[in-house]
Amino acid sequence: MRLFRSSLVCLATVLGASTAAAQNAGPVAQQYRAVADRIIDAALADSTAAWNRLAAFTDYSGSRLSGSPALERAIDWMLAEMKKSGLDNVRGEPAMVPHWVRGRESAALVQPRAANLPMLGLGGSVATPAGGITAEVLVVNSFDDLTKHAAQAKGKIVLFDVAFTNYGATVAYRGGGASAAARVGAVAALVRSVTPYSMRTPHTGGMSYDTTVAKVPTAAITVEDAMMIHRMTNRGEKVVVHLEMEAHTLPDAPSRNVVGELKGREAPDEVVVFGGHIDSWDVGQGAMDDGGGIVVAWEAINLLKKLGLTPRRTIRVVGWTNEENGSRGGRAYAATHKAEAGKHVLAIESDGGVFSPAGFGFTGSDSARSIVRQVSSLLARIHADSLGATGGGADVGPLGPLGVPLMGLEVDDSRYFWFHHTEADTMDKLSPAEMQRCVAVMAVMAYIVAELPQRLPR
């Protein structure tokens, strides 16, 4: 998962679409306007294709944590279905991935009253000792606050009750809270789920340990329960929690990146690559994070095939493995294709939910940006012509140092973090119409860049 622009940017994009289209009109836009309109019309005419395919995939696969049989079963399904849909050169490219296992887990309030606390262990956490940990809770609202109260932390469970501001800032407590707590003598760490909105739903996600301090177990509890415990301690009440976790890490396991292509008619060794990650956390269905990212790219190729549009260069859809807790798939892809990185024309990632598209972010040369901006202008009619200052993502990121221009699909992310890494990441959160607009923008961008007479300049 990567960071996305706010919904306010999406609104500004809608309001300014016609102006942007006029400003960015140029020879590329003029040459490809008719084909872009044809692609958009065809995408919008079939209102449920992408949603139905994603539903079939996620209903079959369920959650798909790296190292699990469920992920490999999902990969097998997608490879078989890509072959059925007529993609070229369908294959699985090997990658070794981490294998963390959640096991049984629970948290409960012991004092001042007995109550269950919905929780999810954080990916990479160690287990509690047999029988669990029962300890008083110290609530802090920042790392600095923990430092101020360090003398009170020994032998306690530290709870980071940090309100969501933005993902990049707030996720630091999920990633580093355990080691910060251990550094001051705590026996475990709890974090308030990283979300701006909650219906008592805990959010999991990855964490990591500082190797210079002890490893203590760590889990996320709900926003509501974190706030409740904080209120209790503010009133001077002693809060005691019992935490049990069986989490453990097994040796790395074999997995695969899923690859399929629309082979180019003139320069098949030159490639525009796009897609999302096929793994998910072990909760929910991984529908918006990130089954949808792969499916809209896959459906973009299917749409081009249906329209008889075969570009000069190859368009390659990839379902990268292990984005969530290691990014091994993205790194394996870059390593496998390092020798041909010079012929990767553009890499596009979709990993922010397939909600209403606003456009793309782009990282590349100024001359390439000028061309891509013209292509983006062709998406103004569906209010998706925004072009952000930077683009990419965890999976395509390793291609950046090899000189490949990077793009990331940007969407209205106003509800994304409501469901992110929870049991609620399910198909009902996605709109078929919004998914089809994502198909349209991915297909237009990939096709035109793959069809240009010259490759994007670096």
RARA-V885471 format. One record per pair of residues at least 4 apart in sequence whose C-alpha atoms are under 8 Angstrom apart, sorted by the first residue. I is the first residue (numbers start at 1). J is the second residue. Records with the same first field share a line. If there is no record, write none. Layout:
I->J, J
//
This chain:
1->289, 290, 323, 324, 351, 352, 393, 394
2->351, 352, 393, 394
3->167, 168, 352
4->352, 410, 411, 413
5->9, 10, 410, 411, 412, 413
6->10, 412, 413, 414
7->11, 411, 412, 413, 414
8->12
9->13
10->14, 358, 411, 412
11->15
12->16
13->17, 358, 383, 384, 385, 386
14->383, 384
16->20
17->21, 380, 381, 383, 384, 385
18->22, 380, 381
19->23
20->24, 377, 380, 385
21->25, 377, 378, 380, 385
24->29, 373, 374, 377
25->29, 30, 374, 377
26->30, 374
27->31
28->32, 371, 374, 375
29->33, 374, 375, 377, 378
32->36, 448
33->37, 378
34->38
35->39
36->40, 378, 379, 444
37->41, 378
38->42
39->43, 303, 304, 307, 440, 443, 444
40->44, 437, 440, 441, 444
41->45
42->46, 303
43->47, 303, 436, 437, 439, 440
44->433, 436, 437, 440
46->436
47->432, 433, 436
48->52, 432, 433, 436
49->53, 299, 432, 436
50->54, 295, 296, 299, 432, 435, 436, 439
51->55, 430, 431, 432, 435, 436
52->56
53->57, 295
54->58, 287, 291, 292, 295, 427
55->59, 287, 427
56->60
57->61, 74, 77, 78, 291
58->62, 63, 285, 286, 287, 291, 427
59->285
60->74
61->70, 71, 73, 74, 285
62->70, 284, 285, 286
63->70, 71, 279, 280, 281, 282, 283, 284, 285, 286
64->68, 70, 71, 74, 278, 279, 280, 281, 282, 285, 286
65->70, 71, 279, 280, 281, 282, 322
66->71, 97, 98, 99, 100, 255, 279, 280, 321, 322, 325
67->71, 72, 97, 98, 99, 100, 252, 253, 254, 255
68->72, 99
69->73
70->74
71->75, 278, 279
72->76, 255, 256
73->77
74->78
75->79, 256, 258, 278
76->80
77->81
78->82, 258
79->83, 90, 91, 92, 258, 259
80->84
81->85
82->86, 87, 90, 260
83->87, 88, 90
85->302
87->260, 261, 262, 302
88->260, 261, 262, 263
89->259, 260, 261
90->258, 259, 260, 261
91->258, 259, 260
92->256, 257, 258, 259
93->256, 257, 258, 259, 333
94->254, 255, 256, 257, 332
95->254, 255, 256, 257, 321, 328, 329, 332
96->252, 253, 254, 255, 256, 328
97->252, 253, 254, 255, 321, 322, 326, 328, 329
98->249, 250, 251, 252, 253, 322, 325, 326
99->249, 250, 251, 252, 253
100->123, 124, 247, 248, 249, 250
101->247, 248, 249, 250
102->121, 123, 245, 246, 247, 248
103->245, 246, 247, 248
104->244, 245, 246, 247
105->120, 121, 243, 244, 245, 246, 247
106->117, 118, 119, 243, 244, 245
107->116, 117, 118, 119, 241, 242, 243, 244
108->114, 115, 116, 117, 241, 242, 243
109->113, 114, 115, 116, 117, 239, 240, 241, 242
110->114, 115, 239, 240, 241, 242
111->238, 239, 240, 241
112->237, 238, 239, 240
117->221, 222, 225
118->200, 201, 202, 221, 222
119->202, 203, 219, 220, 221, 222
120->202, 203, 204, 219, 220, 221
121->125, 204, 218, 219, 220, 245, 247
122->174, 204, 205, 206, 207, 218, 219, 220
123->204, 205, 206, 207, 325
124->206, 207, 208, 247, 248, 249, 325
125->207, 208, 216, 217, 218, 219, 247, 248
126->215, 216, 217, 218, 245, 246, 247, 248, 249
127->216, 217, 244, 245, 246, 247, 248
128->132, 133, 216, 217, 243, 244, 245, 246
129->133, 244
130->244
131->244
132->242, 243, 244, 245
133->187, 242, 243, 244
134->240, 241, 242, 243
135->155, 156, 157, 240, 241, 242
136->155, 156, 157, 238, 239, 240, 241
137->156, 157, 158, 159, 238, 239, 240, 241
138->152, 153, 156, 157, 158, 159
139->158, 159, 160, 161, 229, 230, 233
140->145, 146, 158, 159, 160, 161, 162
141->145, 146, 160, 161, 162
142->146, 160, 161, 162
143->147, 180
144->148
145->149
146->150, 181
149->153
150->154, 184
151->184
153->157, 158, 181, 184, 185, 186
154->184, 185, 186, 187
155->185, 186, 187
156->185, 186, 187, 188
157->186, 187, 188, 189, 190, 241
158->181, 186, 188, 189, 190
159->189, 190, 191, 192, 226
160->173, 177, 189, 190, 191, 192
161->191, 192, 226, 227, 230
162->170, 173, 191, 192
163->170, 192, 194, 196
164->170, 194, 195, 196
165->169, 170, 196
166->170
167->171, 194, 195
168->172
170->174, 194
171->175, 194
172->176, 177
173->177, 191
174->178, 191, 194, 205, 206, 207, 220
175->206, 207, 208
176->180, 207, 208, 209
177->181, 189, 190, 191
178->182, 188, 189, 190, 209, 215, 216, 217, 218
179->183, 209, 210, 213, 214, 215, 216
180->184
181->185, 186, 187, 188, 189
182->186, 187, 188, 213, 214, 215, 216
183->213, 214
186->216
187->216, 217
188->216, 217, 218
189->216, 217, 218, 219
190->218, 219, 220, 221
191->218, 219, 220, 221, 226
192->220, 221, 222, 223, 226
193->202, 203, 204, 220, 221, 222, 223
194->203, 417
195->203, 223, 417, 418, 420
196->417, 418
197->417, 418
198->222, 223, 224, 418
200->222, 223, 224, 225
201->222, 223, 422, 423
202->220, 221, 222, 223, 422
203->220, 221, 222, 419, 420, 421, 422
204->219, 220, 281, 421, 422
205->281, 324, 325, 421
206->324, 325
209->213, 215
217->245
221->225, 226
222->226
223->227
224->228
225->229
226->230
227->231
228->232
229->233, 239
230->234
231->235
232->236, 237, 238, 239
233->237, 238, 239
255->321
256->320, 321, 329
257->318, 319, 320, 321, 329, 333
258->318, 319, 320, 321
259->316, 317, 318, 319
260->316, 317, 318
261->301, 314, 315, 316, 317
262->301, 305, 310, 314, 315, 316
263->268, 310, 311, 313, 314, 315
264->268, 269, 270, 310, 311, 312, 313, 314, 315
265->310, 311, 312, 313, 314
266->311, 312, 313
267->312, 313, 314
268->312, 313, 314
269->313, 314, 343
270->313, 314, 343, 344, 345
271->313, 314, 315, 316, 343, 344, 345, 346, 450
272->313, 314, 315, 316, 344, 345, 346, 347, 348, 446, 449, 450
273->315, 316, 317, 318, 344, 346, 347, 348
274->297, 315, 316, 317, 318, 347, 348, 349, 350, 446
275->293, 294, 295, 296, 297, 298, 317, 318, 319, 320, 348, 349, 350
276->290, 291, 292, 293, 294, 318, 319, 320, 349, 350, 351, 395
277->290, 291, 293, 294, 318, 319, 320, 321, 322, 323, 351, 395
278->290, 291, 294, 319, 320, 321, 322
279->286, 290, 291, 320, 321, 322, 323, 324
280->285, 286, 289, 290, 322, 323, 324
281->286, 324, 421
283->421, 422, 423, 425
284->421, 422, 423, 424, 425, 426
285->423, 424, 425, 426, 427
286->290, 291, 421, 425, 426
287->291, 292, 425, 426, 427
288->292, 293, 352, 353, 354, 425, 426, 427, 429, 430
289->293, 351, 352, 353, 420, 421, 425
290->294, 350, 351, 352, 353
291->295
292->296, 353, 354, 435
293->297, 349, 350, 351, 352, 353, 354
294->298, 317, 318, 319, 350
295->299
296->300, 354, 435, 436, 438, 439, 442
297->301, 317, 439, 442, 443
298->302, 317
299->303, 439
300->304, 439, 440, 442, 443
301->305, 315, 317, 443
302->306
303->307, 443
304->308, 309, 310, 443, 447
305->309, 310
311->315, 447, 448, 450, 451
312->450, 451, 452
313->450, 451
314->450
315->446, 447, 450
320->329, 330, 333, 395
321->327, 328, 329, 330
322->326, 327, 328, 329
323->327, 328, 329, 330, 394, 395
327->331, 394, 395
328->332
329->333, 395
330->334, 394, 395, 396, 397, 398
331->335, 395, 398
332->336
333->337
334->338, 341, 398, 399
337->341
338->402
340->344
341->399, 402, 403, 404
342->402, 403, 404
344->404
345->404, 405, 449, 450, 455, 456
346->404, 405, 406, 407, 449, 456
347->392, 396, 399, 404, 405, 406, 407
348->392, 396, 406, 407, 408, 409
349->392, 393, 395, 396, 407, 408, 409
350->354, 408, 409, 410
351->393, 408, 409
352->409, 410, 411, 413, 416
353->411, 413, 416
354->411, 430, 434, 435, 438
355->411, 412, 413, 430, 431, 434, 435, 438
356->411, 412, 434, 435, 437, 438
357->383, 384, 409, 410, 411, 412, 434, 437, 438, 441
358->383, 384, 385, 386, 409, 410, 411, 412
359->376, 379, 383, 384, 385, 386, 387, 388, 409, 410, 411, 441
360->376, 385, 386, 387, 388, 391, 407, 408, 409, 410
361->386, 387, 388, 389, 390, 391, 392, 407, 408, 409, 410
362->369, 387, 388, 389, 390, 391, 392, 405, 406, 407, 408
363->369, 389, 390, 391, 392, 405, 406, 407
364->368, 369, 404, 405, 406, 458
365->369, 405, 457, 458
366->370
367->371, 457, 458
368->372, 456, 457, 458
369->373
370->374
371->375, 456
372->376, 449
373->377, 387
374->378
375->379, 444, 445, 448
376->380, 384, 385, 386, 387, 445
377->385
378->385
379->383, 384, 385, 441
380->384, 385
382->437
384->441
390->407
391->406, 407, 408
392->396, 397, 406, 407, 408
393->397, 407, 408
394->398
396->400, 406
397->401, 406
398->402
399->403, 404, 406
400->404, 405, 406
403->458
404->458
405->458
409->442
413->417
415->419
416->420
419->423, 424, 425
420->424, 425
421->425
425->429
426->430
430->434, 435
431->435
432->436
433->437
434->438
435->439
436->440
437->441
438->442
439->443
440->444
441->445
442->446
443->447
444->448
445->449
446->450
447->451
448->452
449->455, 456
450->455
//
